[in-house]
Amino acid sequence: MSNYMKGIWFPVTFVSAFLAVYVLLAYFNVENIVITMFLISPFVVMWMVYKVLKDGTPSGKTFSDHFYDDSEYKRIPDQD
């Protein structure tokens, strides 16, 4: 496991699984559980965002140097 995902893998995995279960239950028309999950979902997402912001590791790349964080593409300086 990468160092970046060390503290945040559980919240990200849990919320992704929560979404998958929600979609499947909505497809199979299980209304009571879907409504309950819909009402709980903002809190689940806020918990994940909090954990990622608190425990996540910044990449160290700046927007002025790298256009995309996940590639080595370097920005071309303005020709002003």
C-alpha positions as CSV (number, residue, x, y, z in Angstrom):
1,M,0.0,0.0,0.0
2,S,1.3,3.4,-0.9
3,N,2.2,5.9,1.8
4,Y,-0.5,8.3,0.4
5,M,-3.3,5.8,0.9
6,K,-2.1,4.6,4.3
7,G,-4.6,6.6,6.4
8,I,-7.4,7.1,4.0
9,W,-8.0,3.7,2.3
10,F,-10.8,2.6,4.7
11,P,-13.0,5.7,4.3
12,V,-12.5,5.8,0.5
13,T,-13.3,2.1,0.2
14,F,-16.2,2.2,2.6
15,V,-17.9,5.2,0.8
16,S,-17.3,3.6,-2.6
17,A,-19.0,0.3,-1.3
18,F,-21.8,2.4,0.2
19,L,-22.4,4.0,-3.2
20,A,-22.4,0.6,-5.0
21,V,-24.9,-0.9,-2.5
22,Y,-27.1,2.3,-2.8
23,V,-27.2,2.0,-6.6
24,L,-27.9,-1.8,-6.5
25,L,-30.7,-1.3,-3.9
26,A,-32.2,1.6,-5.9
27,Y,-32.1,-0.7,-9.0
28,F,-34.0,-3.5,-7.2
29,N,-36.5,-0.9,-5.8
30,V,-35.9,-1.4,-2.1
31,E,-37.4,1.9,-1.1
32,N,-37.1,2.0,2.7
33,I,-33.4,1.2,2.7
34,V,-32.7,3.5,-0.3
35,I,-34.4,6.4,1.5
36,T,-32.4,5.8,4.7
37,M,-29.1,5.5,2.8
38,F,-29.9,8.7,0.9
39,L,-30.5,10.5,4.2
40,I,-27.2,9.1,5.7
41,S,-25.1,9.7,2.5
42,P,-24.2,13.4,3.2
43,F,-22.7,12.5,6.5
44,V,-20.8,9.5,5.1
45,V,-19.3,11.7,2.3
46,M,-18.4,14.5,4.8
47,W,-16.7,11.9,7.0
48,M,-14.6,10.7,4.0
49,V,-13.7,14.3,3.0
50,Y,-12.7,15.1,6.6
51,K,-10.5,12.0,6.8
52,V,-8.9,12.6,3.4
53,L,-8.1,16.2,4.2
54,K,-6.9,15.4,7.7
55,D,-4.9,12.2,7.1
56,G,-4.0,12.5,3.4
57,T,-0.5,13.4,2.2
58,P,-0.1,16.3,-0.2
59,S,1.7,15.5,-3.4
60,G,4.2,18.4,-3.2
61,K,3.5,19.4,-6.8
62,T,2.3,22.9,-7.5
63,F,-0.2,24.0,-10.2
64,S,2.2,26.5,-11.6
65,D,4.8,23.7,-12.2
66,H,2.6,20.7,-13.1
67,F,-0.7,21.0,-14.9
68,Y,-1.9,17.5,-13.8
69,D,-1.0,16.1,-10.4
70,D,-1.0,12.5,-11.7
71,S,1.4,12.9,-14.6
72,E,4.9,14.4,-15.2
73,Y,3.6,16.9,-17.8
74,K,5.3,20.2,-17.1
75,R,3.5,23.5,-17.8
76,I,4.9,25.7,-20.6
77,P,5.7,29.1,-19.2
78,D,3.7,32.1,-20.6
79,Q,5.5,33.9,-23.4
80,D,4.6,37.4,-22.3
